[in-house]
């Protein structure tokens, strides 16, 4: 069954998503980042602008097959099919379609955005209804 992890108390969702991507890359895991178009554009820009020693190779899910084959990180719109199914980082308000094909799902929850907190609570509840036991990692408590 898919492991569901909620990273809560995150001061900057996109910066945290970049750190998750860097960690996945360093551990040799394939990661799909699922988000609406505007967030994908921001993620793409942030991943390209990380420090040279933190470079995170990535591409969009609609890239050429050769690029997808060599890219460990893929940026995809919700519901957009991606061939590799290891780790899914969900930045959407809803549970990602096809999430169950992944070994792990990471949900990133803002510490300061009430709407994001509301949507995260709904996703948590839905995962529970689907038989999962999500694990909460409170970054606010871990850093303080």
Buried (B, 14 or more C-beta within 10 A) or exposed (E): EBBBBBBBBBEBBBEBBBBBBBEBBEEEBBBBBBBEEEBBEBBBEBBEEBEEEBEBEBBBBEBEEEBBEEBBBBBBBBEBEBEBBBBBBBBBBEBBEBBBBBEBBBBBBBBEEEEBBEBBEEBBEEBEEEEBEBEBBBBEEEEE
